[in-house]
Amino acid sequence: MKNPNDAAQIAKELLEVLYKKHADYGPMNIAGAPGGAMNGLRVRMYDKLARLNNLVDSGDTPNYESIEDTFLDLANYAIIGLLVQRGQWEGLPDYDAKKSSSTQRPTDTVSEQYSGAEHAGFYPIL
């Protein structure tokens, strides 16, 4: 990346989109998905990737959503996936959250490596 602040700006945009769409959809479009939350996320992400592959491979101009919109959606589905995995998504049955939760994380995770303001002047805005 050329400038860490660019990534911080994208993270801010992601959250803005996530919050707006969450207000429109509510938690149950994920939590109540047929086959469970993780299955619902897999289907949505698969559809986005299939659309992206088709647009890139064909060179066609999108009729509705831009390719950037597709990347924003994929990134937000990944964030939602982490929330589901950690049992932090509203509306999950207790057994689902326990089954998919992995709150124990290794100490060398990226989030811990980049958690301090001392790292190369990168100040996450999240």
Order of alpha helices (4+ residues) and beta strands (2+ residues): alpha-alpha-alpha-alpha-alpha-alpha
